[in-house]
Amino acid sequence: MKKILNTLFFIFTATLALWSQEEKSNYTKSVLEKVSVQTLFSYYTQEGNNAAVTGGEGTEALTNAAPTMVVQIPIGADGILTVDTGLSAYTSASSSNVNPFDGKSADASPWVASSGPSSSDVLAHFNSSYAHFSKDRNTIYNASLAVSKEYDYQSLGFGVGVSKLYNEKNTELGLNLQVYMDEHDPQYPIELRTGFFDFNIRGEGTYTNAFAAFSQTKRNTYALSFNMTQILTEKMQVSFFIDAVMQEGLLSSPLQRVYFADKPDFYIDAFQLADNVERLPFYRYKYPVGARFNYYISDAIILRSYARYYLDSWGVSGLTAEIEMPISLGLNWAVYPSFRHYNQTAADYFYPKEMALSTDQYYTSDYDLASFSSQQWGFGVRYRDALSQFSLWKIGLKSIELRYIHYNRNNGLSFDQTALGLNFDID
């Protein structure tokens, strides 16, 4: 009997070992084990003197508060569903002057924000994407859907893509296609709207303008992107990307005024009335190409660099160079200073205030399309790992991150942005 029991025990143990080994060989770890949640709150303030709403001259003061939440949900062992949703609530001295005469306390001026209802707005967005990984994790298919809405603009976007990993996952190739179908609800400067009349207009002669409402209110964008990432050594990684973007439709901003050199000036209070709104071509083609280079200097320091060259069919070209250096301060703390420089040439259709002619086909006084250079300094601090020990019910906090950015453009535009992020898992 003892020999029989020993034999049965041996057979059971051997069978269990073989079964466990087979199960282990067939087991594939899930690409995402838990629900991951990231929350971000950012606060943005801006100053400048070249407001496009007032024809390239006037205050660009703006504040923006933007809470955002990103949730990643495992779908089986091979899929990840990502949902990104948030709001962006702003008050803008510039956009308030779409109707500078609806204020109650001060004379109209491009340097003073109107206190009327056009001074603020809320943008809501909802973006979702799904990524599916092959069993060997060497192929990733993705699809996305994006929706956003504000008072005068709405957007619907979708995309598909595929990534392939080769060479023991040291090489990755990716191809993505994005399509956006947008539509304006044009909000023209108040003096260009039907029925506008004011006895207080000052100027030589009678105020007239060349304005005609846009017949096209839709805008479509098609973007094809190719990227390659290569691990060169244990310490070096490089990646390249090239995009081809085509836009068609209403590419002008209906609320941005233009003043002509060959037309007389007319005012109400200190505010100059528009000759027209910006007019830009129906098509725009963009060709950005860029690269990233990351180098592991030591256990404490990593170098991350980025460069991009941009060219489009409107005559704009730009060169970006950026460097970031995360520095570990032990197991839990890390800081990451960064610097970014950008140079841009002007669009063929850009004119400062009262430089365009009424006979020109296309024109804008938006200084985002002017020639300029800019610098951006940033600093962030992150605390993580130790916080993963802290949990409330089924929520485990993974990290806290605080980042500050200061931006300055040589034409006077500047902004400051502070962002606070929390990252946690849900069992």
WOHUHU-V562984 format. One record per residue. N is the residue number from 1. PSI is psi in whole degrees, 0 to 359 (NA if undefined). NEAR is the number of other C-alpha atoms within 12 Angstrom. D_LAST is the distance of its C-alpha to the last C-alpha in Angstrom with 1 decimal. Layout:
{{N PSI NEAR D_LAST} {N PSI NEAR D_LAST}}
This chain:
{{1 318 7 48.7} {2 320 8 47.1} {3 322 9 47.6} {4 315 10 46.1} {5 319 12 43.0} {6 321 12 42.7} {7 315 13 43.1} {8 319 14 40.5} {9 320 14 38.0} {10 316 14 38.8} {11 317 15 38.3} {12 316 15 35.0} {13 317 15 33.7} {14 318 14 35.0} {15 316 14 33.5} {16 319 14 30.1} {17 315 14 30.3} {18 319 14 31.5} {19 317 15 28.8} {20 321 15 26.0} {21 320 13 27.7} {22 317 12 27.9} {23 319 12 24.3} {24 321 12 23.4} {25 332 11 25.9} {26 349 12 24.4} {27 133 13 20.8} {28 125 18 19.4} {29 139 19 16.3} {30 144 22 14.1} {31 336 26 15.0} {32 120 26 11.5} {33 324 20 8.7} {34 163 24 5.7} {35 128 28 6.7} {36 134 30 9.1} {37 130 30 11.2} {38 129 31 14.7} {39 141 30 17.1} {40 134 30 20.8} {41 125 27 23.9} {42 148 30 27.3} {43 129 28 30.8} {44 133 29 33.8} {45 141 27 37.5} {46 146 30 40.4} {47 150 27 44.2} {48 173 30 47.0} {49 14 29 50.5} {50 55 36 50.4} {51 126 41 48.8} {52 330 43 49.1} {53 328 47 49.2} {54 34 49 52.5} {55 26 45 54.0} {56 5 42 52.8} {57 128 34 54.0} {58 172 36 52.2} {59 139 31 49.2} {60 21 37 45.8} {61 134 34 43.9} {62 143 31 40.4} {63 147 28 37.2} {64 132 29 33.8} {65 128 27 30.4} {66 99 30 27.4} {67 138 29 23.9} {68 146 29 21.5} {69 133 28 17.8} {70 123 29 16.4} {71 128 31 13.2} {72 126 31 12.4} {73 126 30 10.9} {74 133 28 11.2} {75 99 21 14.1} {76 204 20 14.7} {77 344 23 15.2} {78 1 27 17.8} {79 153 30 17.0} {80 124 30 15.4} {81 126 31 16.0} {82 129 30 16.6} {83 123 29 17.6} {84 116 30 19.7} {85 149 29 21.4} {86 178 29 23.5} {87 155 25 26.9} {88 106 27 29.8} {89 123 27 32.4} {90 156 29 35.6} {91 134 31 39.1} {92 123 35 41.8} {93 326 42 45.4} {94 304 44 46.2} {95 334 43 44.8} {96 335 41 46.3} {97 12 48 49.7} {98 321 44 49.4} {99 88 39 51.4} {100 356 39 52.8} {101 8 36 55.1} {102 7 21 52.6} {103 162 22 52.3} {104 347 13 54.1} {105 349 14 55.0} {106 159 19 56.3} {107 150 22 58.4} {108 136 32 56.6} {109 144 31 56.0} {110 347 40 53.8} {111 359 32 53.0} {112 133 33 51.8} {113 139 38 48.8} {114 148 32 49.6} {115 12 27 48.0} {116 182 26 47.8} {117 341 22 44.8} {118 2 31 44.6} {119 353 31 43.4} {120 160 28 39.7} {121 165 27 37.1} {122 128 25 33.4} {123 127 27 31.9} {124 138 25 28.7} {125 151 29 26.9} {126 115 28 24.3} {127 133 30 23.5} {128 148 30 21.4} {129 153 30 21.4} {130 131 30 20.3} {131 128 32 20.6} {132 127 32 21.2} {133 139 29 21.7} {134 166 22 24.3} {135 322 18 23.6} {136 1 21 25.4} {137 19 24 23.5} {138 353 24 27.0} {139 133 25 27.0} {140 121 28 24.8} {141 141 27 25.8} {142 152 30 24.7} {143 148 28 25.7} {144 156 30 25.3} {145 132 28 26.5} {146 138 29 27.3} {147 135 28 29.0} {148 156 28 30.4} {149 132 27 33.0} {150 181 23 35.4} {151 331 21 38.6} {152 13 24 40.9} {153 139 28 38.6} {154 150 26 36.0} {155 140 29 34.4} {156 125 26 32.8} {157 152 30 31.6} {158 158 28 30.3} {159 161 29 30.1} {160 156 27 29.7} {161 167 28 29.5} {162 143 28 29.3} {163 141 29 28.8} {164 136 30 30.2} {165 136 25 29.8} {166 175 19 32.8} {167 52 14 34.3} {168 42 13 31.3} {169 18 18 29.1} {170 345 21 31.5} {171 133 24 32.8} {172 133 28 31.0} {173 137 27 32.8} {174 145 30 31.5} {175 128 27 33.2} {176 145 30 32.0} {177 128 28 33.8} {178 139 29 33.1} {179 131 29 35.1} {180 132 29 35.3} {181 107 28 37.5} {182 160 30 38.3} {183 133 29 40.8} {184 150 28 42.6} {185 87 24 44.0} {186 129 30 46.7} {187 98 29 47.4} {188 155 34 50.8} {189 143 38 52.5} {190 325 34 54.1} {191 348 34 57.7} {192 0 30 57.2} {193 151 23 56.2} {194 132 12 58.7} {195 355 8 60.7} {196 133 17 60.2} {197 138 17 63.3} {198 129 17 64.1} {199 347 13 67.6} {200 13 18 66.5} {201 132 23 66.2} {202 139 19 68.2} {203 173 20 69.6} {204 112 12 72.6} {205 206 12 73.2} {206 134 18 70.8} {207 122 26 67.1} {208 165 22 66.1} {209 168 25 63.2} {210 19 23 62.5} {211 139 26 59.2} {212 136 19 58.2} {213 149 24 54.8} {214 135 25 52.6} {215 339 13 53.0} {216 128 22 49.7} {217 359 25 46.5} {218 155 27 44.0} {219 126 30 42.5} {220 141 30 40.9} {221 132 31 39.2} {222 124 28 38.8} {223 123 30 37.1} {224 128 28 37.1} {225 135 30 35.4} {226 135 29 35.7} {227 151 30 34.0} {228 134 28 34.3} {229 135 28 32.4} {230 127 29 34.0} {231 115 25 33.1} {232 313 18 36.6} {233 184 13 36.1} {234 340 14 33.4} {235 349 19 34.0} {236 137 22 34.9} {237 139 26 33.2} {238 147 29 35.0} {239 151 29 34.3} {240 149 28 36.6} {241 153 29 36.3} {242 134 27 38.9} {243 153 29 38.6} {244 119 27 41.1} {245 132 29 40.7} {246 131 27 43.1} {247 143 31 43.3} {248 149 27 45.6} {249 211 27 46.6} {250 97 30 46.8} {251 358 31 46.0} {252 157 39 47.9} {253 113 39 46.5} {254 339 37 48.6} {255 2 41 48.4} {256 117 42 49.8} {257 157 50 53.5} {258 139 49 56.2} {259 131 38 59.6} {260 150 34 62.6} {261 334 19 65.3} {262 21 16 68.0} {263 145 26 67.3} {264 159 23 68.4} {265 140 27 65.9} {266 143 27 65.2} {267 153 28 63.4} {268 122 25 62.3} {269 231 21 62.2} {270 13 23 60.9} {271 125 35 58.7} {272 133 39 60.1} {273 145 47 59.8} {274 148 44 58.4} {275 329 37 60.6} {276 182 44 57.7} {277 166 43 54.0} {278 145 45 52.8} {279 121 36 53.6} {280 160 32 51.8} {281 160 25 52.1} {282 335 25 50.4} {283 150 22 48.8} {284 131 28 47.0} {285 132 27 46.0} {286 141 28 43.7} {287 78 28 43.4} {288 144 30 41.0} {289 139 29 40.6} {290 176 29 38.7} {291 154 28 37.4} {292 145 28 34.9} {293 121 28 35.5} {294 136 30 33.1} {295 128 26 34.4} {296 101 24 32.9} {297 313 17 35.5} {298 181 15 34.0} {299 339 16 30.8} {300 339 20 31.2} {301 134 22 32.4} {302 136 26 31.6} {303 125 28 34.0} {304 127 30 32.8} {305 156 28 35.6} {306 138 30 36.1} {307 143 30 39.3} {308 139 29 40.1} {309 136 26 43.4} {310 140 29 43.7} {311 140 27 46.6} {312 174 27 47.2} {313 356 24 50.1} {314 3 28 50.9} {315 3 22 52.0} {316 132 28 49.0} {317 148 29 48.0} {318 150 31 45.6} {319 125 26 44.5} {320 137 28 41.2} {321 131 27 40.5} {322 145 28 37.4} {323 138 27 36.3} {324 142 28 33.2} {325 88 29 32.9} {326 133 29 29.6} {327 120 27 30.6} {328 133 25 28.3} {329 52 17 29.2} {330 194 16 27.5} {331 332 15 24.0} {332 330 21 22.4} {333 145 23 24.9} {334 145 28 26.3} {335 153 28 28.8} {336 93 30 30.1} {337 153 29 33.4} {338 158 30 34.5} {339 140 28 37.7} {340 134 29 38.6} {341 142 27 42.1} {342 134 28 43.3} {343 140 27 46.7} {344 142 28 47.7} {345 160 25 50.9} {346 151 27 52.0} {347 154 30 51.8} {348 339 24 55.2} {349 10 32 55.0} {350 134 34 54.2} {351 131 34 56.9} {352 170 33 57.0} {353 132 34 58.2} {354 36 28 61.6} {355 334 22 61.9} {356 157 31 61.2} {357 151 25 64.0} {358 344 26 64.1} {359 351 15 65.3} {360 147 22 62.2} {361 319 17 60.0} {362 145 26 56.7} {363 150 40 55.8} {364 151 47 53.1} {365 28 43 53.0} {366 116 40 49.2} {367 354 37 48.9} {368 340 31 45.7} {369 11 33 48.2} {370 175 32 50.6} {371 129 28 51.3} {372 168 25 49.3} {373 152 29 47.4} {374 156 28 44.3} {375 144 28 42.4} {376 125 30 38.8} {377 140 27 37.6} {378 157 30 34.1} {379 134 28 32.2} {380 158 30 28.5} {381 139 28 26.6} {382 140 31 23.0} {383 125 28 21.2} {384 189 28 18.2} {385 291 20 16.8} {386 328 18 17.7} {387 343 23 15.5} {388 344 22 12.4} {389 342 16 13.4} {390 129 17 13.1} {391 150 16 10.2} {392 114 14 10.8} {393 247 10 9.2} {394 15 16 5.4} {395 122 21 6.7} {396 119 27 8.1} {397 128 29 11.4} {398 319 27 12.7} {399 157 30 16.2} {400 135 30 18.9} {401 135 30 21.8} {402 130 30 25.2} {403 144 30 27.8} {404 138 28 31.5} {405 136 28 33.9} {406 132 28 37.6} {407 140 30 39.6} {408 131 26 43.4} {409 145 29 45.7} {410 357 23 49.4} {411 12 26 50.4} {412 346 26 49.0} {413 136 31 45.4} {414 154 28 42.8} {415 159 28 39.2} {416 137 26 36.6} {417 132 29 32.9} {418 133 28 30.2} {419 139 29 26.5} {420 126 27 23.5} {421 143 31 20.0} {422 139 32 16.5} {423 124 30 13.7} {424 162 33 10.1} {425 153 31 6.5} {426 122 24 3.8} {427 NA 18 0.0}}
